């Protein structure tokens, strides 16, 4: 696993933060018997924390985020609520619903910040602490969030561009599966910044996998000189492998994000490398930070972004990742 230098320092600090958080589970936490967030829950008053994301149906990435959030909630004596909508307007309405319920904290993504910013500010004004995760980190302070937890999308994209250079690639397609998502656009822009070859964005309908596969296949058929396809979500890596085979292309498939299927494809050398932003940590630390803030006045990272990635993984990392992805934590 390779981590860009700037992210490596913060990831090391993050590891210390996680160690501290995992030992703050209240009376009985030292009796943990293994697993994530094991032992007895905290004896602090029960809190209600809600998470609202921009996830579309069937996106396994968010299953891992929720796994982390639920493990932290179990440790912290928190009732965890979750809702998602890929459309910004509907996402904002979900946040408003949780404001009306007077939850004790809100975790939210800012993939479409213009649609969500005002309602997040409203939550903060109502005295509900907010942590942003995953997307739109540069808007986090503006909306009044305690902090942002996730990877720097531009840095992650730049790391991909550098890796493509090392692999001798010349022409890449960056597959955007959700138009208007600022984080996805930042990833492709980062790739373009450092890649010595050419990069072309390809917008596909991420809610329709057969259509996405067909779009990628058509692109590869029309561009025989394309030697790299970069997908921005784990489910689209497998779709691109299928599209490559159907198109008779020799392009290498690389992807952002991990799941069990991507690890399987890495092992089979059908995917060259993946960018791991550790979604489990995003869910876990967000819930844990809100609990720590409510019970002890803590702010993880001193209000600065807490980076959970990027790290590049290849087939060499498969042995360490197979069990973890099967367990749904990576």
Secondary structure, DSSP 8 states (H G I E B T S, - for coil): -EE-HHHHHHHHHHHHHHHHHHT-S-TTGGG--SSTT-S----S--EEEEEEE---TT-HHHHHHHHHHHHHHHHHTEEEEEEE-SSHHHHHHHHHHHHHTT-SEEEE--TTHHHHHHHHHHHHHTT-EEEEESS-GGGHHHHT-S-EEE--HHHHHHHHHHHHHHTT--EEEEEESSTT-HHHHHHHHHHHHH-SSEEEEEE--TT-HHHHHHHHHHHHHH-TT--EEEESSTHHHHHHHHHHHHHT---EEEEES--HHHHHHHHTTSS--EEE--HHHHHHHHHHHHHHHHHH---GGGGS-EE---EEE-GGGHHHHHHHHHTT--
